[in-house]
Amino acid sequence: MHTASFDKLCQQVATLKQHAEQFDKAKLFAKNRYMQAQPSLFDRGVFTTKSMKLVDYVLEIEDEVNTLPPLDRRHAHNYALVRIANQVQAVFNVIKSTPIWEKENKSTYKPRHKVTNQTAPYQHAVKKIIQPAHELYDELKQNHEFERRLVLMVEECKLKMQNVGPIKAKAINLEILALHGRLGRCRKAISATEEKIQQVEKQQLR
């Protein structure tokens, strides 16, 4: 079942596709040797597509939207939305730079002034779905990494205790207790962040 925000995102991706087609028709890279020598417009970390046509990347975005994981797989669903948001922003940035390429080519192609105003809604549509969820996921990821490091530090301290005398062992034991205190606070932070994520996702499902 799709949310209103998801439907809005689909509409805005369709609008983005129209602007990408307009950009491609203008052939703004045609006179630029550097761009013509490039195998791809974007980094592989953002798109798997390799093309010098902007619309090809929007087609990949459409595929990502069409294969979006279901809402009950919330982690995968939100991760996919963040990826889509990054892809949309990347294409939008190229469209936004149209005047620069026009100047480069001294082209007669003139984009409609409404492009900037019309591109704002898909930024808003994406943000409505993933904000502040993606920030919370970043926070959760950082907390889990911190938890992992603390657990490793505790294990290292336990190994040290096997080869030291009683005085040194006592000092290491105090260090372990301190690490457990930090670990406990870290896990509380993880639980608090997970609760916030659940609240955000419940709001998205309304």
HELIX and SHEET records of a PDB file:
HELIX    1   1 ALA A    4  LYS A   25  1                                  22    
HELIX    2   2 ARG A   33  GLN A   36  1                                   4    
HELIX    3   3 LEU A   54  ASN A   66  1                                  13    
HELIX    4   4 ARG A   74  LYS A   96  1                                  23    
HELIX    5   5 THR A   98  ASN A  105  1                                   8    
HELIX    6   6 LYS A  114  ILE A  130  1                                  17    
HELIX    7   7 ALA A  133  MET A  161  1                                  29    
HELIX    8   8 PRO A  166  GLN A  204  1                                  39    
END                                                                             
